[in-house]
Amino acid sequence: MPLVALVVAALVIGFEQLVQWKYGPMGIIAFVALSIGVKARNGALGGVGAVLLVMLLARSG
């Protein structure tokens, strides 16, 4: 179990670094808002984070 948690943590950190590298500070803000919204079961905050990420993805594509 600790190995699985370690691998998941490494993947999350890697994804976060990728988002920051590609989309800058706004990408990190969106990713953090989405993460906190999902963990806290707060639909509004999660929705804001998801919309921001979609807007960043649509802009770059």
LOSE-343493 format. One record per residue (C-alpha): residue number from 1; residue in one letter; chain; x, y, z. Coordinates in steps of 0.1 Angstrom, whole numbers. Example, Ala and Ser with C-alpha at 12.3 -4.5 7.8 and 13.67 -1.06 7.14 Angstrom:
BEGIN
<r k="1" r="A" c="A" u="123" v="-45" w="78"/>
<r k="2" r="S" c="A" u="137" v="-11" w="71"/>
END
This chain:
BEGIN
<r k="1" r="M" c="A" u="0" v="0" w="0"/>
<r k="2" r="P" c="A" u="27" v="26" w="8"/>
<r k="3" r="L" c="A" u="43" v="19" w="-26"/>
<r k="4" r="V" c="A" u="10" v="26" w="-44"/>
<r k="5" r="A" c="A" u="6" v="59" w="-25"/>
<r k="6" r="L" c="A" u="42" v="68" w="-34"/>
<r k="7" r="V" c="A" u="36" v="61" w="-71"/>
<r k="8" r="V" c="A" u="3" v="81" w="-71"/>
<r k="9" r="A" c="A" u="20" v="110" w="-53"/>
<r k="10" r="A" c="A" u="48" v="110" w="-79"/>
<r k="11" r="L" c="A" u="23" v="110" w="-107"/>
<r k="12" r="V" c="A" u="4" v="139" w="-92"/>
<r k="13" r="I" c="A" u="36" v="160" w="-87"/>
<r k="14" r="G" c="A" u="47" v="152" w="-122"/>
<r k="15" r="F" c="A" u="13" v="162" w="-137"/>
<r k="16" r="E" c="A" u="14" v="194" w="-116"/>
<r k="17" r="Q" c="A" u="48" v="203" w="-129"/>
<r k="18" r="L" c="A" u="37" v="196" w="-165"/>
<r k="19" r="V" c="A" u="7" v="219" w="-160"/>
<r k="20" r="Q" c="A" u="28" v="246" w="-146"/>
<r k="21" r="W" c="A" u="54" v="243" w="-174"/>
<r k="22" r="K" c="A" u="28" v="244" w="-202"/>
<r k="23" r="Y" c="A" u="1" v="267" w="-188"/>
<r k="24" r="G" c="A" u="19" v="288" w="-162"/>
<r k="25" r="P" c="A" u="6" v="301" w="-130"/>
<r k="26" r="M" c="A" u="-31" v="301" w="-141"/>
<r k="27" r="G" c="A" u="-28" v="264" w="-149"/>
<r k="28" r="I" c="A" u="-16" v="258" w="-113"/>
<r k="29" r="I" c="A" u="-44" v="279" w="-99"/>
<r k="30" r="A" c="A" u="-70" v="260" w="-120"/>
<r k="31" r="F" c="A" u="-55" v="226" w="-110"/>
<r k="32" r="V" c="A" u="-54" v="235" w="-73"/>
<r k="33" r="A" c="A" u="-90" v="248" w="-74"/>
<r k="34" r="L" c="A" u="-101" v="216" w="-91"/>
<r k="35" r="S" c="A" u="-82" v="194" w="-67"/>
<r k="36" r="I" c="A" u="-95" v="212" w="-36"/>
<r k="37" r="G" c="A" u="-131" v="212" w="-50"/>
<r k="38" r="V" c="A" u="-131" v="175" w="-56"/>
<r k="39" r="K" c="A" u="-115" v="167" w="-22"/>
<r k="40" r="A" c="A" u="-139" v="190" w="-3"/>
<r k="41" r="R" c="A" u="-169" v="179" w="-24"/>
<r k="42" r="N" c="A" u="-174" v="215" w="-33"/>
<r k="43" r="G" c="A" u="-191" v="217" w="-67"/>
<r k="44" r="A" c="A" u="-186" v="254" w="-72"/>
<r k="45" r="L" c="A" u="-148" v="254" w="-66"/>
<r k="46" r="G" c="A" u="-143" v="222" w="-86"/>
<r k="47" r="G" c="A" u="-164" v="236" w="-114"/>
<r k="48" r="V" c="A" u="-143" v="268" w="-115"/>
<r k="49" r="G" c="A" u="-111" v="248" w="-116"/>
<r k="50" r="A" c="A" u="-124" v="226" w="-144"/>
<r k="51" r="V" c="A" u="-137" v="255" w="-165"/>
<r k="52" r="L" c="A" u="-103" v="273" w="-161"/>
<r k="53" r="L" c="A" u="-84" v="242" w="-172"/>
<r k="54" r="V" c="A" u="-107" v="237" w="-202"/>
<r k="55" r="M" c="A" u="-103" v="274" w="-212"/>
<r k="56" r="L" c="A" u="-65" v="270" w="-210"/>
<r k="57" r="L" c="A" u="-66" v="238" w="-230"/>
<r k="58" r="A" c="A" u="-88" v="254" w="-257"/>
<r k="59" r="R" c="A" u="-66" v="285" w="-260"/>
<r k="60" r="S" c="A" u="-34" v="265" w="-265"/>
<r k="61" r="G" c="A" u="-49" v="240" w="-290"/>
END
